Amino acid sequence: MFVAGIRMDTTNLMLSLLFGTCGMGFLTYGKKAGQFVPMGVGLILMVCPYFITSTLVMMIVCGGLMSVPFVVRES
């Protein structure tokens, strides 16, 4: 289905829901713990699926973003 030149399919919608939910979890954790890295990653994870239309690129970008709080530790 094409809506205004944007490809809409079930895979993109489900991945957007998955990454948005993970983003909400990171945002909530970061806010309660007072850590900016998980909070920033959570915000980006909730917003970036709206701008990425390719399924593979979305999985790579959001998967990489989800690993950032585990790699970059705040002390």
Phi and psi in degrees as a GROMACS rama.xvg file:
@    title "Ramachandran Plot"
@    xaxis  label "Phi"
@    yaxis  label "Psi"
@TYPE xy
-112.471  126.329  PHE-2
-124.423  110.723  VAL-3
52.6589  39.8804  ALA-4
82.0337  2.13422  GLY-5
-101.954  131.446  ILE-6
-82.3283  118.278  ARG-7
-112.15  119.343  MET-8
-140.513  168.911  ASP-9
-64.6414  -36.3345  THR-10
-62.3213  -46.8505  THR-11
-64.0438  -39.821  ASN-12
-65.3988  -42.6282  LEU-13
-69.3716  -39.1339  MET-14
-66.5415  -38.2502  LEU-15
-62.2688  -41.4263  SER-16
-64.3977  -44.2336  LEU-17
-61.5304  -51.0486  LEU-18
-70.2391  -32.8017  PHE-19
-65.5217  -38.8687  GLY-20
-66.9281  -41.8961  THR-21
-63.4389  -38.9091  CYS-22
-62.2538  -40.1107  GLY-23
-64.5828  -37.7609  MET-24
-64.9047  -44.5073  GLY-25
-63.2172  -41.1051  PHE-26
-64.014  -44.6882  LEU-27
-64.0417  -44.331  THR-28
-62.5688  -46.2009  TYR-29
-63.4439  -36.4519  GLY-30
-69.3269  -43.2673  LYS-31
-70.5912  -35.467  LYS-32
-85.9081  -11.3337  ALA-33
72.6626  29.6879  GLY-34
-110.234  132.795  GLN-35
-82.9095  -28.9814  PHE-36
-64.5578  -52.2666  VAL-37
-64.6799  -32.7216  PRO-38
-66.5834  -43.5191  MET-39
-66.0529  -41.9697  GLY-40
-63.5244  -39.51  VAL-41
-61.7433  -43.5901  GLY-42
-63.2767  -43.6254  LEU-43
-66.2679  -39.7159  ILE-44
-65.2608  -30.4716  LEU-45
-77.2352  -24.6059  MET-46
-98.6156  -39.0704  VAL-47
-62.3885  -31.6188  CYS-48
-62.6733  -20.6193  PRO-49
-70.165  -24.5466  TYR-50
-104.552  -10.9807  PHE-51
-106.549  119.95  ILE-52
-97.4505  -21.0792  THR-53
-82.3952  131.061  SER-54
-63.9758  -45.5283  THR-55
-64.5684  -44.9086  LEU-56
-64.2821  -39.8262  VAL-57
-62.4684  -41.9089  MET-58
-65.2076  -40.2866  MET-59
-68.4736  -47.959  ILE-60
-65.5168  -49.8901  VAL-61
-69.7271  -35.3816  CYS-62
-63.6144  -41.0661  GLY-63
-64.7722  -40.8804  GLY-64
-64.0914  -37.182  LEU-65
-67.3296  -23.531  MET-66
-85.2761  -14.6035  SER-67
-58.9055  -47.615  VAL-68
-62.8392  -23.394  PRO-69
-82.9856  -24.6156  PHE-70
-89.4813  -44.1988  VAL-71
-95.4245  106.06  VAL-72
-101.667  135.221  ARG-73
-92.6437  145.302  GLU-74
